[in-house]
């Protein structure tokens, strides 16, 4: 084969020449054991890590197959250190095996005695593992997930060989007039195989606007079982319900809403993370955790799994016997808990470059713009004397941003526009100045849904929204987003906000972020710029002199 599009570097990053005729075939071969790091116009970067290799081994690949695929596509000889790392990490995956023991306990078997001694010396495991013999430990079934999460932080991946249980059967069939896209089908098969015969747990990474909800429906259809869907907010909950009623043969009576307003438990139940995480006081139990035991759930879907709150991690650790699907646009977590998502929900099973879907018309073409705006003279001294956090807020609430927003509204008067920000006082001032409806977390859900629907129907062409609109809000005709303030350059937030305007439509989309020049806001803007550029988006920077 003369066409070899892959360059493998000694730091285990891999550069894929996307203009090569074999680029797509190569990508299909390597994505099973590597992570897509960035995907700009000409060369995509993948990384081989311990987690990505353990993911591959858990899915049935071997070190020999992985190295064989690299040799097949690599333009140059593979550095011996890369081959050694792959073989070493793949070998580690079988060092700790978790299997059935009795009705109450599971058994963790270790490959070598030295590993058992290491585990006995780990304080974090002392209350979980009970020595059985010199090469095995007993662990309570309820501690299955907690053990896996702690072990992976120590660099000890657990080969969990305990089969998943089937839940209460429920026929879930997609309507005959609905045809999923090819990548949605591929993503679902990566989790459940054909006819539900796959691994049964894991995370699907697809850009906002690409139809991750459809992937969830395909998985639910393949398993045909009672299903619990966890969502970030009530708006997302109701969007899931609309999609299920629109695209499957489920009826209204099959679908329950478990929220602050209703507590319905039905064969398909949709719940919010907020309700699950609620408790009256720090010493109280999370009373809504009982939801997980109310029915014979055969599948749990974690929508926007990157937002999984810490309390839900705890209950998720107990649910290792159930099929699990995580859905997200980015596995980036600013708290660094990606490895817990891997352990408790499941490793990444499917990923695809954003620009690939854009080129094929499945998500909108988007342009990113950073507009740098001067601080008013009267704010310069207060800014100079402020603390670090206060500096960021003064810059974020720069009153000169209002004039720039006005100019953008005039420039895009034929578009549907979202103006989004972090600080409520800033948003209220903008609402008073411009007159457009304002949506915040304190607004009643019914009123919020009414405004979103008016926007969808074209009765309103501009909305001012707080961070409640960061995630899982389906506004398909939104084509311009103006970000007037954000959360300290969060990559996760940036991916979600861009996703608000990525639904495919007849016009291109534009993402504007307003940044106060010569301020701390510029520092955090560099994180956003780097993240968006790595996804392949054009990113222009312009100074606004006359704000």
Secondary structure, DSSP 8 states (H G I E B T S, - for coil): -----EEE-TTSEEEEETTSTTHHHHHHHHTTTSEEEEE-SSEEEEE--HHHHHHHHHTT--HHHHHHHHHHHBSS---HHHHHHHHHHHHHTTSEEEEE-SSSEEEEEESSHHHHHHHHT-GGGTTT-EEEETTEEEEEGGGHHHHHHHHHHTT--EEE--------B----B-TT----HHHHHHHHHHHTTTT-S--EEEEE--TTS-HHHHHHHHHHHH-B-EEEEESSHHHHHHHHHHHHHHBS--GGGEEEESSS-B---SEEEEEHHHHT--SSTTS--GGGGGGGSS--SEEEETTGGG--HHHHHHHHH-TTSEEEEEES----TTS-HHHIIIII--EEEE--HHHHHHTTSB--EEEEEEEE---HHHHHHHHHS-HHHHHHHHHT-TTHHHHHHHHHHHTTTSEEEEE-S-HHHHHHHHHHH---EE-TTS-HHHHHHHHHHHHTTS-SEEEE-GGGSSS---TTEEEEEE---STT-HHHHHHHHHTT-B--SS-EEEEEEEETTSHHHHHHHHHHHHHHHTT--EEEEEETT-
